[in-house]
Amino acid sequence: MMSFLKKRGWVFGLILLAIVFPFLSQNDYFLHVLTLSFIWMIAVYGLNLLAGYTGYLSLAHAGFFAVGAYALGLLTVKAGINYWLALVLACLITCAIGFLVGLVALRTKEHFFAIYTLCVGYIIYLVIDKWDSLTGGVRGLIGIPAPANIGPIAFDTDLSQYYLILFFLILTVLVMYRIVHSLSGRTFIAIRNSEELAQTIGISTMKNKLLAFVLSTFFAGLAGALYASFIRFIGPDIGYITIIFDFLTYLLVGGIGTLAGPIVGTFLIVTVSQSLQFLQDYRMLIFGPLLTLLIIFYPRGIAGAFIDWRMKRSLKKSVAMKQKKRYVQPQADSDTEKRIKEG
């Protein structure tokens, strides 16, 4: 019970810190960078659900991120649809494409699945880049509107969009927590641990893998749509393969298969990379070896290492308590025998 209260206290503390951050720092650049990192976190949560909890590494995640961004951009700019309806439709379009891709991709396993999804992601990038009449090609898509007002609440400033995207991030974390701790989440973990064993106990692995894949694309599409409305301009580069490797880096550093990993890894890497900007082209010479060492010595990432440390600590405490009880019990028995003899 106490551990649950402590965990909930940490969560509320982080949310409160995120809420008051704009008042603590008046730097608009920091606010802009932190808002972008919130968007990356939402996308990485989708990747974590599939790779971390189901065991299937999709390299098409950046492509689905671009699909969500372009879907929102095209629906608002060219079709003139209301922003909030376009946001919902962008997520649904991304899920529909993800469903069709997943039907084929999930018939493969391991590195074949990764290679296939990498090809799918690159095909999405090429479609966006070459279909000039629809996407604008290399010129990109400009004039994407900011989120529409909700009654008296307007989202035409960076501060208001910061809180809007923070709201979606908190909602994403809550939904992900419910998924992971539900029967479906345990099914995903069973497939990750041993797909053959999961089949023998009656789990429909294809159905559950497809569900995880579609949910993963949903979060990617949501992040892409929020990115489009925040930046107000998008180009085909947002679907290039370098973006998926950035997502993977955030996930591996933070902790794959953990709820806190996407937040920890994204925030840490974005902060460090921004701090090393003064080194320009040489910053990767420092960042690269540090990242390599971290992955070698902490394969489960920072959040995973913390979880392992806490489990070892609780195990040591339980062993110490058992040893103490074993020592106290004979002592109490001997004192009782002495009293009986004296009596």
N, C-alpha and C positions, 0 to 999 in steps of 0.2 A: 504493500500500500504506500509506504513512504517513498519507494523508488518511483512509483507512478506519479506521486505528487511532485517529486523533484523533477521528473521528466516534463510534466506539464508546466511547471514553473519556468524551466528553461525555454520552452516553446513560447509561452506568454511574454517572457522577457525579450526574446528575439523579435517578436512581432511588435512589441512596444518600442524597441530600438529602431526598427524600420519605420515606424509611424513618426517618431520624433526626429529622425535623421535630417529631413529638410530644414528643420528649425535650428539644429545644431550646426549645420554647415550651409552657408549661404552661397556656396560655389555651384553654379549651374552646370559646370562640366562634370563634377562628381555626381550630381543628380542624374545627368544624362547617361553616364556610364553605368550607374547602379540600375537604372531602369532597363537598359539593354541587358544587363546581367540577369535581371528577373525574367526577361523573355527567354534567354538561353536556358535558364533553369527549368522553365516549363517544358521546353523541347527535350532537355536531357532526362527529365522524369519519364517522358514517353519512351525514350531509348532504354532507360533503366528497367522499365516494366518488361520489355521483351528480352533484352540481353541479360539483365541481372537476375530476374526472377523466373524467366522461362528458358533461358539458356540458348537463345537464338540471336546471333549478332547480325542486325540489319544495317547494311551500309547504304540503304536508300533513304535514310532518315532526312538528310538534307534536301533530297528531292521532294519529299512530302512537305517539308517546311516551306519550300518554294511554291508548291501547289497551293497551300493555304494562303500564302501572301498574294500570289497572282489571282487566285479566285476572289479574294476580297477586293483587290484592286480593280479587276475587270467588272465585277458586279456593281461597284460603286461609281467608277469613272465612266464606263461605257454603257452599262445597263441602267444606271441611275437609281439603283435600289437603295433603300434605307440602310444605314450602317449596321444596325443591330441584326436586321434580317440577313444582310450580306455576311455578317460574322458567323451566324448559325449555318447558313448555306455553305460557306467556305469550309467549315469543319465537316459538314456532311459530304461535300464533294471529295474532300481528302480521304474520308473514311470509305467512300464508295470505290475510289481508285485503289486504296489500300486493300480492300476486300478482294478485288479482282487480281491484284498482284499476289496477295497472300495465298489465293487458291492454287497458284502455280508454284510460287516460291517455297511454300511449306512442304511440298513433296520432296524437297531436297533437304540435306542435313549438313551440319558442321561447315567446313570451308566451302562446300558447293553452294550452300545457302548464302554465305557471305559474298561469294563471287557473283552469284545471280543478282542479289539485291544491289550490289555495286554497279552492275550493268544497268539495272533498272533506274537507279539514281542518275546515272550519266545520260541515259536516254531522255529522262525528264528534263535534264539541263539542256540537252540539244534541242528538244522541242521548243522550250522557252526561248532559246537563243536564235533559232532559225525561223520561227513562225512570226515574221515581222508584222503581218496584217493583224494578228490578234494580240501578241504580247509586246510589240514594239521592238523586239529583237535586242540588239546591243544598246539601243537608245534607252531602253527601259520604259517604265510606266511612271508618269508623273501626275501630280494633282490628286493623289489619293486623299480623301477627306479625313479629318480627325473624327473620333467617335462622336456621334450625335448626342445632343443634350438629353438628359433624363429629367424631365420637369425643370426645376430651377438649377439643377446641377449641370454645369458645362465642363467640357473636356478640351478646351482650346489652349490650355497652357501646359508647360512641361510638368509643373507640380501636380496638376489634376490628373494627367496621364500617368504620372508616377504612382499615385494612389490607386488608379484604376488597374494598372498592371500588377501592383502589389496584391490587390484583391483577387485577381485571377490566379496569382501564384499561391496564395493561401488556400484558395478553393482547390487548386490542383493537388496540393499537399494533403488536404483533408480527404479528397477523393482517392488519392493513391493509398493513403493509410487504410481506408475502408476496403479497398480492393485487396491489398496485401494480407489483411487480417480476416478476409472472408473465405468462404469455401473455395471460390474461384482462385483466390491468391494461393491457397495451400495446394490447389491442383497445379497451378503454374510451377510452384516449387518442386512438386513431385515429378513433373515432366523434366525439369532441369536436372534433378538428381539422377533419375533413371527413367527414360521414356519407356523402355521395355517393361520395367516393373510396373509403371503406371498403367500400361495396357493390360497387364495380367490381372490387376485388381479392378478392371472394368471402367477405367477412365477413357473417355473419348478424346484421345490426344490431338487429333486433327482439329476437332471442333474448338478445343480450348486454346490451341496454338493460334488458330485463326482469330479467336476472340482477343487474345493478347496482342496480336499483330494489328488488328483494327483499332484497338484502344491506343496503341502506340502511335499510329498515324493520326489519331484524333488530337492528341496533345501536340504533335508536330504541326498539324494544320492550325491549331489554335495559336501556337507561338508565332507561326508565320503570319497569320492575319493580324495579330497584335503588333508585330514588327512593321508590317506595311503601313498601318495607321499611325504608328509612332514616327517613323522615318519620313513618311509621305512620298517616298520615291523608292522604287525597287528595280533591280536589274537582274539579269540571268546569273550573275556571280553568287547570289544567295543560295543557288542550288548546286554549286560546284562541289566536287568531292572533298576539297579542303575543309569545307564547313563540317562535314561528318566527322572528319578526324579531329577537329576542334571539340565537337560534342563528345567524342570518345575520350579525349584527353581530360575534359572536365569530369567525366564519369569515373575514369580509372583513378585519377588523383583523389577525388572525393570518396569513392568507395562504391564499387559496383555491387548491386544486390542489397543496398542499404537505403533507408528512407532519407537520411541526412546527406548522403553522398553527393547528389546533384547540387545541393546548395553549397556545401563546403568546397567542393572542387571548383565550381564555377566562380564563386566569390574569391577564392584564393588565387586562382590563375589570372582572373581579370585584374585583381588588385596588384599582383606581382608584375604582370606584363605592363600595366600602366605606370608602375613605379620605375620600371627599367626603360622607359621611353627615351630618356636622355642618352642612352647608349646606342639608340638608333639600330643599325643593322647588326651590332655586336651583342645585343641582348639575348639572342637565342643561344649564343655560346655559353652563357651562364644558365639560362633557363633549361636548355636541353639536358645537360648532365644532371642537374638537380631533379628533373622529372624522371630521368632514367634510374637514378639511385632510389628515388621514392618508390617506383614500381618494383624494383628488385627486392628491396627490404620490406616493403609493405604492399604486397600484391593485392590486398583487399582495400587499399586506399587508407586515407586518414580516418574516415568514420569507421571503417572495418577494423583498423588497428585499435581505435579507442574501445570499440565493442569487445574485442578480444581481451584487451587489458582489464576491462571491467569484469568480464567473466572470470578471468584468472584470479582477480582480487576477491570476488565473491566466493570462489572455490576455496581459496586459501583461508578465508574467514570461516567457512563452514567446516573445513578440516580442523582448524584450530578450536572451534567450539566443541566438536566431537571429542577431540583429545582432552579438552578441559573437563568435559562431562565424565570421561573415563577415569580421569584422575580424581575428581571430586567424589564420585560414587564409592570407590573402595575406601576412601578416607572416611566417608560418612558411615559406611558399614562397620568399619573398625571401631569408630567412636560408639556406635550402638552396642557392639559386643562388650566393650569395656563397661558401659553403664549397666548392662545386664549382669555381668560378673560382680561388679561392685554392689549392685542391689541385692 
